[in-house]
Amino acid sequence: MKNNAFLILVFIFITAIPFFIHGQADFSGTDGRATDIVHSLKPNYKPWVNYLWAPASSEVESFLFAGQAAIGAGAIGFIIGTYRERKIHDKDMK
């Protein structure tokens, strides 16, 4: 239990460091920055691919991104847990 509390504190500390070091920084995504750079270098550039669907707001986009991250983390955790449990079970069978 103490290890988990320590890991949670380390996670919070690592997550918070950038906000304290660069408090006024713009933490926007790279997609927007890349688009701005392309338009500054070639103002007449026309994208060759269009979005199939665009979220209504940046909050919805962030929510969908967080959902994808949660699903991926859950899948990875499930796979690691399954292999670990299988390894423990195989060890007990010997």
N, CA and C of each residue as an Amber inpcrd file, in Angstrom:
protein
   282
   0.8250000  -1.1950000   0.0000000   0.0000000   0.0000000   0.0000000
   0.8690000   1.2590000   0.0000000   1.9830000   1.2090000   0.7360000
   2.8800000   2.3580000   0.7840000   3.5390000   2.5860000  -0.5710000
   3.8220000   1.4990000  -1.2960000   4.4140000   1.6360000  -2.6270000
   3.4650000   2.3440000  -3.5750000   2.1810000   2.0040000  -3.4940000
   1.1980000   2.6430000  -4.3630000   1.0780000   4.1290000  -4.0520000
   1.0480000   4.4750000  -2.7830000   0.9610000   5.8840000  -2.3980000
   2.1870000   6.6430000  -2.8940000   3.3460000   6.0260000  -2.7620000
   4.5780000   6.6510000  -3.2490000   4.5170000   6.8610000  -4.7610000
   4.0690000   5.8480000  -5.5020000   3.9690000   5.9670000  -6.9590000
   2.9690000   7.0380000  -7.3660000   1.8700000   7.1550000  -6.6500000
   0.8840000   8.2020000  -6.9550000   1.4900000   9.5760000  -6.7200000
   2.2140000   9.7420000  -5.6420000   2.8630000  11.0280000  -5.3700000
   3.9110000  11.3590000  -6.4330000   4.6830000  10.3740000  -6.8560000
   5.6750000  10.5900000  -7.9070000   4.9780000  10.9880000  -9.2020000
   3.8910000  10.3140000  -9.5410000   3.1300000  10.6460000 -10.7510000
   2.6200000  12.0760000 -10.7080000   2.0390000  12.4790000  -9.5870000
   1.5280000  13.8510000  -9.4540000   2.6680000  14.8520000  -9.5710000
   3.7830000  14.5540000  -8.9440000   4.9420000  15.4450000  -8.9930000
   5.4530000  15.6000000 -10.4250000   5.6240000  14.4790000 -11.1360000
   6.1280000  14.5300000 -12.5120000   5.1440000  15.2450000 -13.4290000
   3.8660000  15.0440000 -13.2050000   2.8490000  15.6860000 -14.0310000
   2.7970000  17.1890000 -13.7810000   3.0120000  17.6060000 -12.5580000
   2.8880000  19.0170000 -12.2050000   4.1270000  19.8450000 -12.5430000
   5.2870000  19.2270000 -12.6580000   6.5370000  19.9630000 -12.8890000
   6.4520000  20.9070000 -14.0990000   5.9990000  20.4670000 -15.2740000
   5.9670000  21.3780000 -16.4260000   5.0970000  22.6160000 -16.2000000
   4.0370000  22.4800000 -15.4450000   3.1630000  23.6290000 -15.2050000
   3.8110000  24.6580000 -14.2930000   4.6730000  24.2110000 -13.3910000
   5.3690000  25.1510000 -12.5240000   6.5810000  25.7640000 -13.2240000
   7.2720000  24.9890000 -14.0280000   8.4490000  25.4990000 -14.7180000
   8.0530000  26.4450000 -15.8470000   7.0540000  26.0490000 -16.6340000
   6.6080000  26.8420000 -17.7860000   5.1390000  27.2040000 -17.6160000
   4.8320000  27.9290000 -16.5590000   3.4370000  28.2390000 -16.2270000
   2.6960000  28.9970000 -17.3080000   3.3680000  29.8600000 -18.0500000
   2.7040000  30.6700000 -19.0710000   2.7960000  30.0540000 -20.4650000
   3.3410000  28.8700000 -20.5650000   3.5270000  28.2260000 -21.8730000
   2.1920000  27.7850000 -22.4550000   2.1710000  27.6780000 -23.7700000
   0.9960000  27.1960000 -24.4710000   1.1420000  25.6820000 -24.6390000
   0.3130000  24.9230000 -23.9300000   0.3910000  23.4670000 -23.9830000
  -0.6010000  22.9100000 -25.0040000  -0.6900000  23.5470000 -26.1480000
  -1.5940000  23.0610000 -27.1940000  -0.9480000  21.8960000 -27.9260000
  -1.7510000  21.2070000 -28.7040000  -1.2570000  20.0310000 -29.4150000
  -0.3750000  20.3940000 -30.5900000   0.3430000  19.4120000 -31.0840000
   1.2570000  19.6420000 -32.1980000   0.5300000  19.8110000 -33.5190000
  -0.6930000  19.2840000 -33.6290000  -1.4340000  19.4270000 -34.8800000
  -1.6690000  20.8950000 -35.2200000  -2.1050000  21.6560000 -34.2470000
  -2.3580000  23.0770000 -34.4760000  -1.0910000  23.8460000 -34.7960000
  -0.0210000  23.5280000 -34.1100000   1.2550000  24.1990000 -34.3700000
   1.7850000  23.8610000 -35.7610000   1.6760000  22.6000000 -36.1420000
   2.1470000  22.1900000 -37.4640000   1.3430000  22.8970000 -38.5580000
   0.0550000  23.0070000 -38.3830000  -0.7880000  23.7040000 -39.3550000
  -0.3760000  25.1650000 -39.4690000  -0.1150000  25.8020000 -38.3460000
   0.3150000  27.2060000 -38.3650000   1.6460000  27.3700000 -39.1000000
   2.5770000  26.4600000 -38.8770000   3.8850000  26.5410000 -39.5410000
   3.7380000  26.3430000 -41.0400000   2.9200000  25.3670000 -41.4420000
   2.7180000  25.1220000 -42.8700000   2.1030000  26.3520000 -43.5340000
   1.1040000  26.9470000 -42.8860000   0.4660000  28.1350000 -43.4620000
   1.4010000  29.3430000 -43.4850000   2.3230000  29.4260000 -42.5400000
   3.2670000  30.5440000 -42.5690000   4.3170000  30.3460000 -43.6690000
   4.6980000  29.0840000 -43.9360000   5.6830000  28.8210000 -44.9860000
   5.0670000  28.8520000 -46.3820000   3.8680000  28.3040000 -46.5270000
   3.1800000  28.2580000 -47.8280000   1.7290000  28.6730000 -47.6240000
   1.4330000  29.9640000 -47.7430000   0.0740000  30.4410000 -47.4740000
  -0.9850000  29.8580000 -48.4170000  -0.6090000  29.4330000 -49.6150000
  -1.5840000  28.9130000 -50.5730000  -1.7320000  27.3920000 -50.5080000
  -1.1690000  26.7580000 -49.4990000  -1.2190000  25.3050000 -49.3950000
  -2.6580000  24.8370000 -49.1890000  -3.0490000  23.8330000 -49.9520000
  -4.3720000  23.2220000 -49.8180000  -4.1810000  21.7920000 -49.2930000
  -4.8100000  21.4420000 -48.1780000  -4.6810000  20.0770000 -47.6630000
  -5.2040000  19.0610000 -48.6780000  -4.5540000  17.9110000 -48.7610000
  -4.9770000  16.8920000 -49.7100000  -5.8740000  15.8390000 -49.0750000
  -6.1070000  15.9550000 -47.7490000  -7.0240000  15.0750000 -47.0400000
  -7.9180000  15.9380000 -46.1640000  -9.1930000  15.6220000 -46.1460000
 -10.1340000  16.3430000 -45.2860000 -10.5900000  15.4340000 -44.1500000
 -11.0510000  16.0530000 -43.0790000 -11.5690000  15.3040000 -41.9470000
 -12.8590000  14.5940000 -42.3430000 -13.0370000  13.3740000 -41.8370000
 -14.3180000  12.6990000 -42.0140000 -15.3630000  13.3110000 -41.0840000
 -14.9070000  13.6710000 -39.8870000 -15.7790000  14.2800000 -38.8870000
 -14.9090000  15.1220000 -37.9700000 -15.3590000  16.2950000 -37.6370000
 -14.6200000  17.1670000 -36.7280000 -15.4320000  17.3460000 -35.4500000
 -14.8060000  17.1960000 -34.2740000 -15.5270000  17.3950000 -33.0150000
 -16.0690000  18.8180000 -32.9110000 -17.1420000  18.9660000 -32.1510000
 -17.8000000  20.2660000 -32.0190000 -16.9370000  21.2830000 -31.2840000
 -16.1100000  20.8190000 -30.3520000 -15.2790000  21.7500000 -29.5900000
 -13.9850000  21.0590000 -29.1730000 -13.0790000  21.8410000 -28.6480000
 -11.8010000  21.2670000 -28.2030000 -12.0000000  20.3730000 -26.9850000
 -13.0510000  20.6440000 -26.1890000 -13.3240000  19.7940000 -25.0340000
 -13.7230000  18.3900000 -25.4690000 -14.5460000  18.3170000 -26.5280000
 -14.9550000  17.0080000 -27.0490000 -13.7420000  16.2830000 -27.6090000
 -12.8830000  17.0090000 -28.3050000 -11.6670000  16.4030000 -28.8550000
 -10.7790000  15.8640000 -27.7380000 -10.6190000  16.6390000 -26.6720000
  -9.8130000  16.1900000 -25.5300000 -10.4340000  14.9680000 -24.8710000
 -11.7660000  14.9650000 -24.7480000 -12.4660000  13.8290000 -24.1550000
 -12.2450000  12.5620000 -24.9800000 -12.3420000  12.6740000 -26.2930000
 -12.1340000  11.5130000 -27.1590000 -10.6940000  11.0160000 -27.0770000
  -9.7540000  11.9450000 -27.0250000  -8.3430000  11.5630000 -26.9070000
  -8.0910000  10.8460000 -25.5810000  -8.6620000  11.3850000 -24.4980000
  -8.5010000  10.7490000 -23.1870000  -9.1540000   9.3750000 -23.1770000
 -10.2790000   9.2360000 -23.8490000 -10.9460000   7.9340000 -23.9470000
 -10.0840000   6.9210000 -24.6730000  -9.4630000   7.3490000 -25.7640000
  -8.5600000   6.4550000 -26.4920000  -7.3890000   6.0290000 -25.6120000
  -6.8390000   6.9790000 -24.8670000  -5.7210000   6.6660000 -23.9760000
  -6.1570000   5.6850000 -22.8870000  -7.3510000   5.8790000 -22.3400000
  -7.8430000   4.9850000 -21.2920000  -8.0760000   3.5780000 -21.8330000
  -8.6470000   3.4740000 -23.0260000  -8.8760000   2.1590000 -23.6290000
  -7.5350000   1.4660000 -23.8910000  -6.5670000   2.2000000 -24.4200000
  -5.2500000   1.6240000 -24.6740000  -4.5630000   1.1900000 -23.3970000
  -4.6280000   2.0240000 -22.3520000  -4.0060000   1.6640000 -21.0720000
  -4.7060000   0.4530000 -20.4650000  -6.0280000   0.3910000 -20.5840000
  -6.7640000  -0.7630000 -20.0770000  -6.3830000  -2.0370000 -20.8030000
  -6.2450000  -1.9500000 -22.1240000  -5.8680000  -3.1260000 -22.9100000
  -4.4630000  -3.5980000 -22.5380000  -3.5340000  -2.6660000 -22.4230000
  -2.1670000  -3.0290000 -22.0500000  -2.1360000  -3.6270000 -20.6430000
  -2.8620000  -3.0150000 -19.7090000  -2.9310000  -3.5520000 -18.3510000
  -3.5500000  -4.9340000 -18.3060000  -4.5880000  -5.1410000 -19.1030000
  -5.2300000  -6.4580000 -19.1570000  -4.2620000  -7.5140000 -19.6860000
  -3.5460000  -7.1750000 -20.7400000  -2.5980000  -8.1280000 -21.3350000
  -1.4800000  -8.4500000 -20.3570000  -0.9130000  -7.4310000 -19.7400000
   0.1600000  -7.6680000 -18.7710000  -0.3610000  -8.4820000 -17.5880000
  -1.5490000  -8.1500000 -17.1010000  -2.1300000  -8.9020000 -15.9850000
  -2.4150000 -10.3400000 -16.3410000  -2.8940000 -10.5650000 -17.5580000
  -3.1770000 -11.9300000 -17.9980000  -1.8990000 -12.7530000 -18.0610000
  -0.8520000 -12.1920000 -18.6450000   0.4130000 -12.9250000 -18.7310000
   1.0190000 -13.1660000 -17.3490000   0.8960000 -12.1940000 -16.4660000
   1.4360000 -12.3560000 -15.1160000   0.6700000 -13.4330000 -14.3660000
  -0.6460000 -13.3970000 -14.4710000  -1.4640000 -14.4090000 -13.7960000
  -1.1830000 -15.8000000 -14.3660000  -1.0220000 -15.8740000 -15.6710000
  -0.7110000 -17.1570000 -16.3020000   0.6380000 -17.6780000 -15.8140000
   1.6040000 -16.7680000 -15.6790000   2.9320000 -17.1630000 -15.2090000
   2.8710000 -17.6640000 -13.7710000   2.0990000 -16.9610000 -12.9190000
   1.9520000 -17.3810000 -11.5190000   1.2290000 -18.7250000 -11.4470000
   0.1870000 -18.8740000 -12.2570000  -0.5780000 -20.1240000 -12.2690000
   0.2870000 -21.2910000 -12.7320000   1.0740000 -21.0860000 -13.7820000
   1.9640000 -22.1350000 -14.2860000   3.0170000 -22.5070000 -13.2320000
   3.4770000 -21.5230000 -12.4930000   4.4760000 -21.7530000 -11.4510000
   3.8790000 -22.6070000 -10.3310000   2.6060000 -22.3570000  -9.9800000
   1.9460000 -23.1250000  -8.9230000   1.6570000 -24.5630000  -9.3580000
   1.4880000 -24.7820000 -10.6490000   1.1560000 -26.1130000 -11.1430000
   2.3670000 -27.0510000 -11.1090000   3.5730000 -26.5100000 -11.0650000
   4.7880000 -27.3490000 -11.0990000   5.0780000 -27.9620000  -9.7800000
